[in-house]
Amino acid sequence: MRLARWKHSDGTIGEGFVEDERVIPFPHAKTVADVLSDGLGAAQALHAAALAEAPTGSPLADVTLLAPLVPASVRDFVTFEEHVEGVSAGVEGKSHVANEWYEYPTFYFTNPHTILGPGEPVSPPVTERLDFELELAAVVGGVSGSDGVNLTPEQAASHIFGYTIMNDWSARDLQGREMKVRLGPAKGKDFGTSLGPWIVTADELEPAIDADGFLAVRGEVRVNGELIGEDLFANMGWPFPVLVAYASRNAVVKPGDVLGSGTIGNGGCLGELWGRNGALTPPPLKEGDEVAMTVHGVGELVARVGACVPAPDLPPASPRPRLRHTPNESAAPAAASAQKEGR
């Protein structure tokens, strides 16, 4: 099954299933959020009901696809060793994977309020090193009797409702500056994350799971029609259920949470290639460039780069005297002492 959200020509929003080249709304005015919460089993019954109630639907070509969900949260992992090797060469001057990378699947939270849909242009901040990142994202669904806390990988697998393509847009110059402060990435990434074109349910990709539990589907990314990177998602350091399980450690995963795989290796982003090539080749993205991402068995996510958007200036940090008490606090003990001595 494929779940999507779309806009009709009159501006109304639809949510439902994609069947061949048509869209069919959910029965009972349900939303993608409702269906994710109800879980994969309920979605299968709903799919049969939708086909019975509105077998024709609307032509896919007559609607504009939106991001397939409004995420509750977005965690982005870094699970491809080859990606880390290349990016570290550009940032640190040498290819290096920290020992800590191998211990657990590290992630950061990105902004769920700047999600972009298929074909929606990204409006980056002023940057000289705009980059894309090809990822596959797992979408969490509801599971009866499970609260999504401290899951084992086996339990976590049942919480994966489906998958969608994810483009983690990145302003590498902003990201590099921020991460020198030992935090981030933040403003180097939170201006836009593209998701789409739809959510493919987990059962559709089960045949692609290899003997070790990894999802052996191929991802490709092209800029202006030129192939830049390609890889198998089976090259992740951990399979998706482990990512979900780790996210749930001493925390909770909820329906509507999105967990990105991290960027594929072998050219899944320009930053990796800059590190390997020792130069900005291929060049950073510029206004008008088209980035097309394909994940076999899922679909294609395409977007163009829009104009950079300048932000209001902010002042740098102010030098501070590092006082430990306010002037009033300093004067109060002296006045009290003088009064006690009758002065």
N, C-alpha and C positions, 0 to 999 in steps of 0.2 A: 504494500500500500504506500501511496504517497500523499502526505498531508501538506496543505498549502493555505496561504492567505492571499487575497487578491483585491484589486480595486476595479470596479466596473467603470465604464465611460461616464456614468452619471455621478461618480464619486462615492457610491456606496461600497462598503467593504463586505467581501464574502470570505467564508472559511469553510474548508471541506477537503474533499479528495480530488486528486488528479487522476483521471482515467484516460489513457491514450492521449488524445489532443483535446480534452475537454475537462472542465472543472465541475464538480458536483457538490453542492452545499451539504453540510451536515444536517441531518434531521433535528427537529426540535430546537433550532437556532443555537445549537452547541457551538463552542469556539474551540480552537486548537488547545487553548489552556484547559478547557473542560476535558477534552479527550485525553490529553497527557495525564491529567489527574486521575481519570478513570482507569488508565492502564491499557496495555496492549491487547489483552483478551477482550475487553469491552469494545475497543476500537474495531476489532474484526467483526463483531456483531453489528456495530454501527455501520460499517462499510456495506454489509449486505443490505441493511435497511435503506441506506442512501441510494444504492443502485436500483432498488425496487421503487422508491418514491420518485426519483428524478433521473431516470436512465439516460436522458439526453444531456442534461446540464447545459453549460455554455461553452462555446469554443474557447480554447486556451488562448488563441490568437486575439480574441476580443477583450481580454482582461490584462491588467498589469499586475504581475506578481509582486508581492510584498515580502519582507522577511517572513519566513514560515512560522515564527513565533515571536512573542515578546518575552525575552528571557527573564527568569527570576534572578539569575546571576550568571556570570560568565567567568569560568576559570580557564586559564590557558596554560597548558603544560609545555615542557621542553623535553621531548622523548626521543629525538633522533640524534644519535651520537655524531653522525656525519655533519649535521647542521651546526652543532656546537663546535666541532673542530674548525669549520670554515669561518664562522662568525668570530670566534676567539682570535683567529689569526689577524683579522682586521682590527679588532679592538685592542688586543694585547701585543700585537706584533709577532706572535707565534701561535701555532696551533696547539691548543691545550684543552683537555677535558678534566675538570676538577674531580678528585676522588669522590667527593660528596655527590656528584651527579649520579654515580652508579648505585648509591644507597637507596634513594627513594625518588619517585617521579615528581620533581619540583614544579610548582605552578605559581602564577600570580593571578589576581583578580583584575579584570578590565571592566570598562564602562558599559553597563547594560542599557544606558539611555542614548547611546549614539550608534545603534544598530542600523545597518543599511540593508536594503533588499536588492534583489537581482536588478541590474541595470541602473541602479541609483548611483549617481556620481559621488565620489568622495571629495570633500572640501577640506584639504589638509591645512595645518598651520603653515606659516612661512618656514620653509625648509629647503635645503639644498640636497637632501639625501632621502627623498621619498622612496619607500620600498613597499612591496607586497609580501605576504607570507601565506603559502598554500597549506591549509590544514583540513583535516576531517574532524568534525565535532560530534560527540555523542550527546544525545538529548535524553534527559532523565524523565521517566514516567512513574506513575503511581504503582505500588505493589501492595495488595491487600495483606494486612497483618505485619507490615514492615514499616518502621519509621525512618529508615534511611540513615541510621546512626551506627558507626563502628561495624560496617559491613565486611564480610569476608569477600574475596574475589568471586566466589561462587554465588553468594547472595547478590553481589553488586551486578552481576551479569543480567539478572532478572529486572533490574532497575533501568536498564538501557532500553528505552522505547524505540529509538531509531537514530539516524545519522543525517547530518547536513554538511555541506561544504562551508568552510570558514576562511575568510581572507582577513588576516590580522594586519591592517595597514600600519606602517611604521615610519616615523620621521627619525632616521638613525642619528642625525646630528643632535636633535633634542634628547633622544634616548641616551646617547653617550654622555652628554653633560649631566643629566640627572643621576645616572648610575654611578658617577664618581662620588656622589654623596652617600653611597651604600644603600640607596632606596631605588624603587622603580622596577620596571619601566612604568611611567605614569603619563605625563603629557606627551611623551614621544609616541604614544599609542592610543590614548583614550578618545581621540577625535573621530574614530570610525572603525567599525568591524562589520564586514559584509557577511551575511548568512543566506543560504539558499541553494538551489532554487526552491526546494521543498524539503520535507523530512521523509526519508525512506525508512520504513519500519525495519526493526532489527531482524525479523524473520526473513526479509528479502535478501539479506547479506549473509545469512548463516552458511550457505554453501561455499562462501569464500573464506571461511575460517579454517586455517591450516591446522596441522596436527598438534602444534604448540599453542594453539589458542589465539593466534594473531590473525588479523583481518588482511588477507592477501589480495587487496584491490589496488589498482594503479592510479596514481595521481599525476596530472600534467599541468603545466602552466605556460601560457603563451603571452607575449607582449607584442601587440600590433601584428599578430599572426605568427610571430617567430617563437619556436619552442625554446624556452629558457631552462626549464627543469622538469624532471620526471623521477618518480620513485615508487616503490611499493610501501604501503602502510604496514606491511609485515616487518619492515625494518625498524619499527618503534622499539624502544628498549623494554617497554612493558605493554601488554595488551590492554584494551579499553576497560575491561572489568577491574583491573588493578588500579587504573586511574580513578575510577569511581569509588573503589574501596578506600583508597588513600584520602580522597577528598572527604570521605565520611568519618575519618578518624577523629574522635573527640569533637565531632561537628555533625552536620546533617546535610544530606543531599535531598532536594525536593523536586517534585514535578516541575518542569520548565527550566531547570538548571542546564546550562550548556558547558561541556567540557571539551576544549580543543586539544587535539593530539599534539600540538606543537608543529613546527614547520618541517616539512619533509627535507631530506638531504638531497644532494645532487642537483642543486639549483632551485630549491623550493623558495628561495628569496634571493634578492640581489646582494644582500649583506654577506651571505656565505661566499658568493662568487667574488666580491670585492676582496675578501680576506684571502682567498686562494690565488687570485690574480695579482694581488698587490697594487691594485689600481681600481678606479671607479669604472670598471668595464664588466658587464654592460652598464650603460649610464643610468643614473637615477631616473625615476619616473618624472614626467613633466605633464603639464596640462594637455589634455587631449589624448593621452596614451590610453589604449584599451588593454585591460588585463583579463584574460579568459582562463578560468580554472576548470578542469575536468577531473572528476573522480568516477571511474568506471563502476557502473552499477548504481550510481547516485544521480549524476547529471552534470550540468555545466553552470557555472556562476561567472557572469561577465559584468564588468563595470569599467567606466572611464574615469580618468582623473580630472577633477574640476580645478578651478582656480584656487590658489592659496588665499586664505582669509587672515589678514593681519588682525592681531588682538591689541587692545589698549596696553600701553606701556605700564610697567610696574617698577617701583623703586627697588634698588638693591637693599641688602640688609643694612641696618643702621648700626654704627658703632655704639655699644652700650657700656656704662661704667661698672656693671656687675655689682651694684650695691646689694646688700642683703637685708636692709631695712629701709622703710620709707623715711623721709626727713621727719615727719611727725612722730614716728616710732622712736627715732633717735633722741628727739627732744623730750619726750614724755618721761623717761626715767630720770633725767637731770632735773626737770621741774619738780617731780615728786620728791626727789632727795632734798632739794633746796627748801621745799615747804616743810619737810619733816624736821630740818635743822633750824627752822624759824627764820630763815633768811628772807 
